[in-house]
C-alpha cells in the first residue's frame, strides 16, 4: 500500500494527498460528526491527474470513495481506514459562461453557491437550489441527481446538464461537453453517470443549462383545512400561474407547529392552527404584473373555497421568514432523543391516506413516536421525520414500518437523496428484478473490479 500511495503522491504532489490527522480532522458527514476514516484523501487538480490516479487504483484493486460536499446522507460517503477517498475540491473552476447559449461550463468541484453567483453576474439563473448551497458541489449534485426547491418548474439535475466529462474506473476519460440542448447522436451517455452515486465513473466537468434571471418573485404561506383543498389549490395555482409557479411546498400541521412553536426562532403568521400549510412561490420578470396575477389567483381560490387563510410576503425579509419555517430543523433536537429521516415519492392523490396509515403503523410500533411530514408536494416528494425517545424502537424496526407502508402505495424509497448503503436492502421495493440485473451489468461493464464506491446501491 505504501508503494501505491507513493505513486499517487508523484502524480498529485504532496498537497494532493492528505493522511492521518488531516483526514481525521474532517467530519464523516454533515449529519454525523464522527472523524472521517480513510487511509488517504486524494485531491487531484486536473482531469489528467485524476485519470492517472484511477488507473493505478484500478490496477491495484484499491477501492475509491468519491467525496462531494459531504452534505448528503451519512452513508453516501461511508468509508473505512482501508478506503481511498477522492475529493475534487481542487477542481472548482468556472471555465466559461455562454450568455447567448445560456450555459456554464464548470469543474465538478465547484460549489453551488459560487455557480449561482456567477450566473447572476451574467443576468442568468442556475435554478437548482438546495439548503446546502454553500457547501454542496456540482459533481456531487449530479452524482445524486439532486432536486431541491424548484423542480416543479426547472427539473432536477438530470434536466440541467447539457454535457459532462467523466473518468471511468480504469482511468478512461469520457468527454461529451458539446452542450447542445438538442443532440440525437446515439446514446445519451451522460445520463449513465447522473444519479449513479459515483459507482460508474467520476464526473469531472459539466456544461450546465441556465435560464434567464427572474427579476420578480412573490410568495405566500397558505393555510388549508383538508387535503382536498391542497390538491385543488395545486391545480388552480399552476393553471393561473401560466408557467410562473416555481415552488409549492406542503407542511403537515405537526411539522409546522414544531417549527413555529415557543422553542423555535420562527413564528406562525396565522392566529389559528390548521391541518395543512402550503408555501407557494411564483417567479417572473414584471413585479407589478406578477404580484397582481398572484393576488388575483389567491382571491379566486378563496372565493372558490380552495384555501382558508393566506399571508403574502410584502418584502424580501418576509419572504425569507416564510421560507425559514419550511427549512427549519433545530426544534427537532429539543423534543426528541433521536430522529430518522426518509425521502420518498408517491402519487399526490395517495399522500393523505399514506400519512394517516403510517401514523397508525408507527403508533403500533411505539406510541411515543412522532411523525413530521413536509415536502415538495407538486413533485410527489415527501420528507418524513420520525421523532423517537430513548428505549424506543431500533433503526431497523422504524425502517421496516416506513418502507412497508411505502411499498403498499407503490412508492419510491428515494426521491432525491439516492440509495447509498442504508436503502439498498429496500431498493427492490421500487425497482423490478430485470432493472436491477441491468444495473449490475452496467456496473460490471464500466467498473469490472468494483473499485468505485463499492457496496453502494446494490451488492454485486
NUTI-811035 format. One record per residue: z, x, y of N, C-alpha, C, CB in turn. Coordinates in steps of 0.2 Angstrom, whole numbers, plus 2048, in hexadecimal, padded with zeros to 3 digits. Glycine has a CB too. Layout:
# residues N
ZXYZXYZXYZXY...
//
This chain:
# residues 460
8008047FA8008008008008048068067FB80080380A80680380F80C7FC81180D80881580A7F88128087F28148097EE80F80D7EE8168037EE80980B7EB80380E7ED8038157EC7FD80A7F38038177F680281E7F38088227FD80281E7F380E81F7F08148237E98138247F181A81F7E58108207DE80F8217DD80A8267DB80D81A7E18048267E17FF82B7E28028327E57F98297E78068327EA8098387E480D83B7F080D8377E08108377DA81483A7D581083D7D78188347D580A83A7D080583D7D28028447CE7FF8387D88008447DB7FC84A7DF80084F7DE7F68487E180684D7E580A8517EC8088507E380A8587F180D8537F880C8527FA8058557FC8118567F780385B7F97FC85E7F77F685A7F77FC8657F27F88557EF7F28527F37F184B7E97F48507F97F484A7FD7F38448047F38467FC7F983E8077ED84580E7EC8468127EC83F8107E684A8187EF83F81C7F08398237EF83B81A7F68358277EE83682F7EE8378317EA83C8317F58398357EC8418387E88468337E484A83D7EC84A82E7E784B8287E484F8267DE84C8227E98508267DD8458257D784182B7D28418237D983A8317D58408367D183F8397CE84683C7D583C8377D184B8397CE8528357C88548387D38578307C685082C7C085182F7BA84D8247C185082E7B484F8307AE84B82B7AD8468327A885082E7AA84082A7A883B8257A283D82E7A683582879E84182479984482879684A82379383F82479284E82778F85482D78A85282278B85882C78784C83178284A83778584682E77D84683678A84383B78E83F83C79584183A78D83784179784484279D8488447A384484679C84E8437A383D8457A88398407AE83B8457A78328427B483A83E7BA83B8387BA8378427C183A8327BC83982C7BC83682C7C18308267BD83A8297C082B8297C58258227C782482C7C281F8207CD82381A7D082281B7D78218147CE8278177DA81D8177E281D8147E58238137E481780F7E182680C7E382D8097DD8308077E982B8087DE8368037D983A7FD7DD83D8077D68407F77DB83A7F17DF83D7EF7DB8437EC7DF8377ED7DF8487EB7DD84E7E47E08507F07DE8547DF7DE84D7D87E184F7D67DF8567D37DF84A7D27E38597D07E28607C97E08617D17E88657C57E185B7BE7DF85B7BC7DC8547BA7E585C7B77D88547B47D584E7B37DB8497AE7D184F7B07E184B7AF7E68477B57E98437AB7EC84A7BB7E98477C17EB8447C47E683F7C67EC84A7C37E08417C57DB83C7C17DB8367C57D48407BB7DB8367B67DC8317B87E282C7AF7DC8337BA7E782F7BB7ED82B7C27EC8287BC7F48307C77E982B7CE7E88287CD7E38227D27E582E7C97DE8237C97D981D7C57DC8177C57D38207C07E18197BD7E48147C17E880F7B77E88167C67EC8137CB7F080F7D07EB80B7CF7F48147D27E680E7D77E280B7D47DE8057DA7DC8107CE7DC8067CA7D98007CA7DE7FA7C37D78037C87E47FC7C77E97F67CE7EA7F37C47EF7F97D37EA7F77DA7EB7F47DD7E57F17DE7EE7F97DA7DF7F27DD7D97F07E47D77F47DF7D97E97E47D97FA7EA7D97FF7E97D28027EA7DE8047EE7CD8017EE7C78047EF7C880C7F47C38027EC7C380F7EC7C48177ED7BD8197E57C681A7F27BC81E7F47B68217F17B68287FB7B48207EC7B282A7EA7B18317F07AE8357E47AD8327F17B083B7F67AE83F7F37AC8467FC7B38407F47A68487F27A384F7F77A48547EF79C84E7F879E8577FE79E85C80579D8597FC79986180579B85380B79A84F80F79485180F7A084F80B78F85480E78985680D78385280C78785D80A78484C80877E84780E77D84380278084380D77A83D81277983881578083680F77583281B77F83481F78683281B78982C82678483081978582781678982180F78B82281678481B80C78A82880578C82980479382980278982F80979782C80979E82C80E7A182780A7A183381179E8228167A081E8137A781B81879B8198187AC81B8167B281881C7B58158127B781D81B7BA8108207BE80E81F7C58108207BD8068247CA80D8247D180F81E7D480C82A7D480D81A7D18078147D480480E7D28088147D27FD80E7CD80C8087CB80F8067CF8158097C48118007CF8177FD7D281D7FC7CD8227F77D781C7FF7CD8287FD7C882D7F77CA8318037C68317F37C68337ED7C78377ED7C383E7E77C68337EE7C78437EF7C384A7E97C684E7F57C584D7E67C18527E07C28567E27C285D7DA7BD8557E97C485F7EC7C48657E97C986A7F37C58657E57CE8677E27D386B7DA7D186C7E27DA8687D97CB86A7D27C986B7D27C286F7CE7C88647D37C28757D57BC8797CF7BB87F7DB7BD87C7CA7BF87F7C57BF8847C27B88857C07C48847C17B688B7BC7B188C7B57B488E7BE7AB8927B07B488A7AA7B888B7A57B58907A77B98847A57AE8907A07AB8947A17A48957997AC8917A07A289B7A079A89D79979989F7A57988A279579489B78F79289D79078B8A078A79189678F78B8A77917858AB78B7808AA7917878B27857828A977F77E8A877F77B8A17797818A978177F89C78177C89578877989478078289178D77A89879477789779777A89179477089779778089079A78488A79E78A88C7957858857A278C8887A67928897A67968837AD79088C7A579D8837A57A187D7AC7A587E79F7A687D7B07A48797B77A88797B87AB8727BC7A287A7BD7B08737BF7B386D7C57AE86A7C27BA86E7C67AF8637CA7AA8607D27AB8627CA7AB8597D47B08657DA7B18677DC7AE86E7DC7B88677D77AC8717D87A98787DD7A38777D17A687B7E17A387C7E779E87D7E47978807ED7A08817E579287D7E278B8807E378A8877E678587C7E978C88A7EA78B8917E678F8957F178C8937E47958937E079A8967D97978967E07A18937D77948917D07918907D078B8957CF78E8897D57878957D578189A7D47838A17DC77D8997D87888A37D878B8AA7D178E8AC7DD7908AB7CE7918A77C77948A87C278F8A97C57998A37C378A8A57BE7848A57BE7818AC7BF77F8A07C477F8AE7C677C8B57C37808BB7CD77B8B67C37878BA7C078B8BF7B978A8C07C27928BE7B67888BB7AE7868BB7AD77F8BC7AB7898B57B277B8BE7B17748BE7B07708B87AC7728C37B27738B27B17708AC7B876F8A87AD7758A87B876C8A27BD76A89F7BD76C8977BF76289F7C276F8947C277088D7C776A88B7C477788B7C57658887C975F8887CF75F8827C57598877CE76387D7D47638787DA76687B7D17688727DF76287B7E676487E7EB7638797E77608857F07678797F67678757FC7698797F576B86F80276687680876887980977087980E76587680777387480777B87480277E87780877C86C7FF77B87C7F977F8807FA7868827F777A88580178788480278E88780279388180878E88A80279287B8037978767FE79687080A7978737FB79086F7F678F8697F079386B7F57888687ED7958667E67998677E07958647E679F8637DB7968677D47938667D379385E7CF79586A7D479985C7D279B8547D77968507D37A28537DD7968527E279284E7E078B84E7E97938507DE7898547DC7828557D67808517DB78085C7D17848517CC78384C7CD7838457C678884E7D27888437D378883C7D778283A7D878E83B7DB77F83E7DE77983C7DB77283F7E577983F7D57738427D276D8457D77698497CF76983F7D976C84E7DE7698527DC7638567E176E8577E075E8577DE75885B7E17588627E07528577E77558627EA7548687EA74E86C7E875A86D7EA74E8727EB7478767E47448787EE74987C7DF7478787D974487A7D37438757D67488807D574286E7D07428697CC73B86A7D47428627CF73686C7CC73086D7C57318717D072B8707C57348767BF73587A7BB73B8797C17368827BF7418777BB7478767BB74A86F7BE74C87B7BE74786A7BE74A8647C37508627B774C8627C375285C7C875785A7C475E85B7CA7568537C77638597C476A85A7BD76A8567C876F8577BC7678517B676684D7B07648527B67628477B17608567AC75D85B7AB7618617AE75685D7B07668627B076A8687AD7718677B676B86C7AB7738617A87798607A177985E7AC77C85979D77D86379677D86279378285D79277E86979778885D79578D85879B79285778F79185B79B7968527A179A85179F7A084D7A779784E7A37A584D7A27AB8497A97AC8457A17B284E7A87AE83F7AD7AF83A7AC7B58367AE7A88367B27B78337B17BD82F7B47BB8287B57C38317B07BC8237B27BA81C7B77BF8197AC7B98177BA7BD8137BF7C18107BC7C880F7C17BE80A7B67C980D7B47D080B7B17D38127AE7CF8067B27D18187B07D481E7A97D28207B07DB81C7A67CE81D79F7CB81F7A07C782579C7C781A79C7C982A79C7C58317977BF83179B7CA8377997B98327957B38327957B18397977AE82D78F7B283D78F7B084478A7AB84578D7B784878C7A68487887A084A78A79E85178879A8457887A285678B7A085D78579E86178D7A786078079A85F77B79886377D79386877679485E78278F86678578A86B78178486D78778E87177D78286977877C86A77C77686877177D86777B77186C77E76B86A77A76786477F76687077476986476F76685F76C76C85B76A76186276E76D85576C77285176B77084A77077985276576E84876576B84176177183C76176584176377783D76077C83976477E83375F78283D76577982E76877A82877077882876878182677477B82377B77982377E77B82977E77D81D78377782B78777983178D77D82F78A77283578C78382E79178882B79878882F78E78E82A79778783679E7878397A378283779C7868417A077D8347A57778327A977982C7A27718317A777E8287AA7818237B17848257A678681F7B178782B7B778B82D7BB7878317B57918317B97828357BD77D8397C17798347B977983E7C87798357CC7758307CE77982A7C976F82F7CB77F8287CC7828227D37868227C77878207D77868277DD7898287DD7918267E27868237D87948277D779B8267D679D81F7DD79E8297D479881B7D479A8137CD79C8117D679480F7C879B8167C179D8147BE7A28187BC7978157C17A481E7BF7A98227C37A98287B77A88247C37AE82C7C67AF8337C27AE8397CA7B68337C37A983C7BF7A78427C07AC8487C07A08457BB7AF84B7BC7B584F7BA7B38567B87BB84D7B47AF8577B27AD85D7AF7A585D7AC7B18607AE7A28627AC79B8627A879A8697B17968617A37958687A079286E7A378B86F79879286E7A778A8747AA7838757A677F8797B17848787A67788787A377387B7A77718817A076E8777A57718877A976F88D7A67688907A97748927AA7658947A875F8977A976089F7AC7598957A675C8A37A775C8AA7AE75A8AB7A27578AE7B175D8B07B875C8B27BA7568B57BB7628B67BE7518B27BF74B8B57C474D8BB7C47468B07C27498C17C674A8C77CB7458C87C174B8CD7CB7408C47CF73A8C57D37388BE7CC7348C87D97378BE7DD7348B97E172F8BB7E173A8B57E272A8B67E77258B77EB7238B17E471F8BB7F17228B17F47218AA7FA71C8AC7F77278A77FC7188A68017138A68057138A07FE70C8A880C7128A181071089B81070989A81771389B80F70689480E6FF8938136FD88D8076FD8918176F788F81B6F588A8186EE8878226F388D8186EE8808166E887C81B6E687780F6EA87981A6DF8768206DC87181E6DC86A8216D58748176DD8688166DD86180F6E18608156D685E80E6E385A8086E78588026E48598096EA8518016DD8597FB6DA85A7F96DB8617FC6D28597FE6DB8667FC6DD86D7FA6E486D8026DC8717FD6E98697FB6F08697F36F08687FF6F48647F16ED8627EA6EE8607E56EB8657E96EC8597E76E58677E36E186C7E26E58727E66DA86D7E86E88747E76EC87B7E36F287A7EE6EE87D7E36F58747DF6FB8737D76F98747E06FE86C7D66F38717CF6F18717CD6EF8787CE6EB86D7D16EC87C7D06EA8837CF6F08877D66E58857D46F48877D46FA88C7CE6FF88A7DA6FE88B7CC7008847C67048827C07018857C670587A7BF6FA8847B96F78877B96F788E7B96EF8847BE6F68917BF6F58997BE6FC89C7C56F389B7BF7028987BF70889B7B870B89C7C370D8967B37088977AC70A8987AC7128977A970889E7AF7158927AF71C8917B57208947A971F8937B971D8987BE72189C7C47218987BF71D8A37C571E8937CC71E88F7CC72588C7CC71888A7D172888E7D272F88B7D87308867D47348917DD72C8877E372C8827E67258827E87318847E872387C7EC71D87B7F171F8757E87178797F77218787FD72387380271D87280172987680471C86C80971786A81071A86980671386481571786B81C71986982071386781F71C86F82371386182770E85E82E70E86282870F85783170986383770886783C70D86683A70186683E70F85F84371485E84171B86184471585683B71D86083972386383A72386B83272586183771E86E83771D87583E71D87883371787784371987484A71887784D71F87684D71387384C72387184F72987084D72E87684E72C86984772E87784473287C84673088483D73387B84872A88484A72888B85172688C84672288D85572888785C72688786172B88B85F72688086772A88B86C72D88F86C73588E87372A88E86A73788886A73E88686374188786C73F87F85F73D88A85874088C85774189385373B88985374689585174789C84D74289F84F74E89D84A73E89B84573989D84873289D83F73989884572D8A18487278A28427228A184B7258A884471C89E83F71789D83D7148A38417118988377128A483570F8AB8367078AA82E7108AC8387058A48396FE8A38416FC8A38366FB89D8426F68A58496F38A584B6F189E84A6EE8AB8466EF89B8486EC8948456F088E8456E58938476EF8888456F38838406EF87F84B6F587E83A6F287D8356EE87A8336F287382E6EE87E8306EE86E82E6F18688296F786882C6EC8638256F786D81F6FC86D81E6FE8748196F986981C70487581A70787B81370A87B81F70B87E80F70987F80870D87F80871188580370887F80571788580471C88A7FC71C88A8077238897F971A8907F27198917F071E8967F07128927EA7218957E772589B7E072489B7E972D89A7DD7238A17D67238A27D472A8A67D471D8A67CE72C8A67CC7328AA7C57308AC7CC7388A57C47328B27BD7318B57BC7368BB7BD72A8B87B87348C07B67398C57B77358CC7AF73B8C57B872F8CC7BA72B8D37C17288D27B47268D47C572B8D67CC7298D67CD7228D77D072D8DB7CA71F8DD7CB7188DF7C87138DA7C87178E67C27158D77BE7118D37C27108CC7B77138D27C47168CA7C87178C37CE7138C47C971E8C27D27148C97D87108CA7D77098CA7DC7138D07D27078CE7D16FF8CF7CF6FC8C87CB6FE8D47CB6FF8C47C96FD8BE7CF6FD8B97C37018BB7D37028B97D97028B57DE6FD8B67DC7098B67DF6FC8BD7E46F68BF7E16EF8BD7E66F78C67DB6EF8BE7D86E88BC7D86E78B57D06E88BE7D76EC8B17D76EB8A97DE6EA8A77D56F28A67E36ED8AA7EA6EB8A97EC6E48AB7EF6F08AC7E96E28B17EB6DB8B37E86D68AE7E86DA8BA7E26D78AC7DF6D38A77E36D28A17D76D58A67E56D889E7E96D98987EF6D58997EA6E08977F26D589F7F86D18A07F76CA8A07FC6D38A77F26C88A37F06C08A37EE6BE89C7EA6BF8A87EB6C28987E96C08917EF6C188C7E36C488F7F56C388F7FB6C488A7FA6CA8857FD6BE8877F76CF8887F66D58847FB6DA8857EF6D88857FF6DA88A8046DE88C80A6DA88F8026E48908106DD88F8166DA8918186DD89881C6DB88C8176E48998196E789F8156ED89F8216E88A08146F08A58106F68A68136FA8AD8096F58A68137008AC8147048B280F7098B381B7088B180B7098B980670E8BA8087148BE80070A8BE80771A8BC8097208BF8057208C68077268BB8097218CC8077218D28067288D580C71E8D780772D8D18067348D38067398CD80C7378D880473F8CE8047448C980B7458C580174B8CB8107458CA8177468C78197408C281C7468CC81773A8C48187348C08147348BA81772D8C480E7368BA80A7378B480D73C8AF8037398B68107418B28137468AE8197448AB81474D8B181D7408AF82373D8AC8227388A68277398B281D7348A781B72F8A181973389B81572B8A381573889C81373C89681974089380D74189881E74289782374689582774289082874889B82773B89182B73788C82873788582B72F88E82173788581D73887F81E73E87B81673688081F74487F81F74A87C82674D87B81B74F88182B74987D83274C87C83474C87583774788083875187383B75186D84275486C83775686884575687284B75987285175487084D75B87985174D87285674986F85774986885574287285274A86485274A85D85874F85A84C74B85985875585E85D75A85C86475885D85B76086086575386186C75186386E74B85E86C74E86A86A74785B86C74285786B74385086773C85986874884E86774984786875084585F74784586B75183F86C75883C86675B83A87175783686175783885A75A83685575583785A75E82F84F75783884975283884475583384775183F84075083183975282E83474E83183A75082682F75283382974F83682374E83282775383C81F74983381974782F81374583481A74282A80D74783280774683680274283180574D83980173C8327FD73882E7F87348318027348297F373282E7EE72E8307ED72882C7E77318317EC72282F7EB71C82B7E771782F7F17198287E571182D7E270C8307E67098367DF70782C7E470883C7E87068417EB6FF83F7E47058477E76FB83C7E96F483A7EF6F48357E36F08377F06FA8327F66FA82D7FC6FE8307F36FF8277FC7008368017048388087008387FF70783F8086FA83B80E6F783C8116F683580D6F083F80D6F38308106F28298126F882680B6EE82580E6FE82781070482481770682780B70982681870682D81E70883082470482E81E7088388236FE82D8286F982B82A6FB8238266F282B8256FC81F8276FD81882A7048188206FD81482870981C82B71081B83271081D82771582083470C82283B70B82483F70881F83B70682B83C70381B84070081584170681083C6FA81383B70980E83C70E80984171480B83571180884171681184571B81384D71981384471E81A84E71381585471081585770F80E85470981885370E80985570E80285771580084F70B7FD85371A80285572180185B72380484F72680385C72180B86272380F86371E81486172B81186871A81486971581986A71882086F71181786B71F82186C72282786672582A87272782786172582685A72882885772482E85572982285572783385172483984A72683985572683F84672183A83F72383A83C72284283A71E83683A72784483772784B82F72884B83A72D84F82C72484E82472384D82172385482271D84981C72885581872885B81172B85881B72C86080C72A85D80672E85A80072C85F80572C8537FA72E85C7F472D8607F172785D7EF73385F7F372185F7F171B85C7EA71A85B7F47158617E671B8607DE71A8607DB71F85B7DB71B8677DE7248597DB7298547DE72784D7DD7308567E272284C7E57208467EA7258437DF7208417ED7298487F172E8467F972D8487EF7358497FD72D84480472C84580873284480772684180D73484881273984781873684581273E84D81B73883F82173583D82773A83D82073283682D73983F83273D83F83873983C83473F84683A73C83684073983384673D83583F73982B84B73A83885173D83A85673C83485473A84185A74183385E74282D86574582F85B74582786A74382B87174682C87274B82687674182D87874E82787A75382187C74E81B88175782387B75181587C74E80F87674880E88274B80E87174881286C74481186774680C86874381886274280B85D74480585974A80685873E80585774D80185375480184D7538058537577FB84A75980784375980A83E75680584176080C83F7577FF83A7557FA83A74D7F983B7597F384074B7F98417447F883E7407FE8497427F883F74280483C73F80A83573F80A83F74281183274580882B74680782874180282974D80582B7407FD82973B7F88297347FA82E73B7F182E7327FE82E72B80182872A80683572A80482772F80A82272E81081B72E80D82373481581A73380881373480681172F80181273B80381672C7FD8157267F98137207FD81B7257F581671F80381471A80780D71B80A81971980D80C72180C80572380F80072180980572A8118017238037FC7227FE7FB71A7FD7FF7257F78007167FE80070F7FD7FB70C80280670C7FD7FA70F8087F670D80D7EF71180D7F970D8137EE7158087E87198087E771E80E7E27158077ED7208107ED7248167EB72C8157F372481A7EB73081A7EA7378197F173A81B7E573A81E7F373F8177F97438177F974781D7FB7468117F47498207F374D8267EE74B82A7F37558247F07498317EB7478357E874D83A7EE74283A7EC75283C7EA7578407EE75D83F7EB7558477F275E83B7F676483A7F57688347FE76283A7F076682F7EE76982A7F37688247EE77182B7F176C81E7F576C8187FA7718177F076B8127F87788187FC77D8177FF77E81080277D81C80577F81080977F80980C77980880E78580980F77680D81477080C81176A80981876F81280A76980C80776280A8027638048047608108017698017FC76A7FC7FD7667F67FB7717FB8047657F48057617EE8037597EF80D7617ED8037577F68017507F77FA74F7F980674E7FD7F67557F97EF7547FB7EB74F7F77EC75B7FB7EC74F7F07E874A7EC7E97437EE7EA74B7E57EE7417F27EF73B7F57E97397F97F573A7F87E673E7FD7E173C8027DA73F8007E37408087DA7437FB7D37467F97D27447F17D374D7FA7CC7437EF7CA7427E97C97487E57C373E7E87CA7487DE7CA74E7DA7C37527DB7CA74C7D27BE74F7DB7B77527DC7B77567E37B174D7DC7BA7537E87BB7567EF7BF75D7EE7BE7527F47C475C7EB7C97627EA7C57677E67CF7607E67C17657E17BE76A7DD7B876E7E17BA7677D77B576A7E67B076D7EA7B47727EF7AC7687EE7BA7707F17BD7757F67BF77B7F27C47717F87C177B7EC7C37817E87BD7857E77C677F7E27B77827E67B17867E57AF7897EB7AB7817E37B07867F17AE78A7F77B37907F87AF7857FD7BA78F7F77BE7947F77BD79A7F37C67917F67BB7997ED7B979E7E87B37A27EA7B979B7E17AE79E7ED7A87A17EF7A97A67F57A379C7F17AD7A37FA7AD7A78007B37AC8007AE7A28067B87AB7FC7BE7AF7FB7C07B07F47C47AC7FF7BB7B47F07BC7B47E97C37B77E77B67B87E67C57BC7EB7CC7BF7E97D27BB7EB7CC7C67EB7D17B67EF7D67B27F27DB7B57F67DA7AF7EC7D87B97FB7DD7BD7FF7DF7B98067DA7C48017DA7B48087DB7B180E7E07AB80E7D57AF8117E67AC8117EB7A68117EC7A480A7E97A18157EE7A88057EE7A67FE7F37A07FD7F07AC7F97F279B7F97F67967F77F67907FC7FD7987F77F27918027F278B8077ED7868047F078E80E7EE7808067EA77A8057EB7787FE7E377B8077E977C7F97E977B7F27EA7817EE7E37777F07EC7817E87EC7867E37E67877DF7F27867DE7E378D7DE7DD78E7DB7DF78E7D37DA7957DD
//
